Amino acid sequence: MTRTIALAAATFAMLALSACNTVHGAGKDLSSAGKTVTKASGEK
C-alpha cells in the first residue's frame, strides 16, 4: 500500500513539473508575441 502511494505521488510530481515547464514556455511565447506587436505598432 505504501509503495502504491509513493508511486502515485512520484507520478503526480513529474506531471506537475512538466506542466509547469509547458506553461512557462507558453508564457514566454505570448510575451514575445506581445512585444513584437507593440514594436510593430510604433508604441514605446
Buried (B, 14 or more C-beta within 10 A) or exposed (E): EEEEEEEEEEEEEEEEEEEEEEEEEEEEEEEEEEEEEEEEEEEE
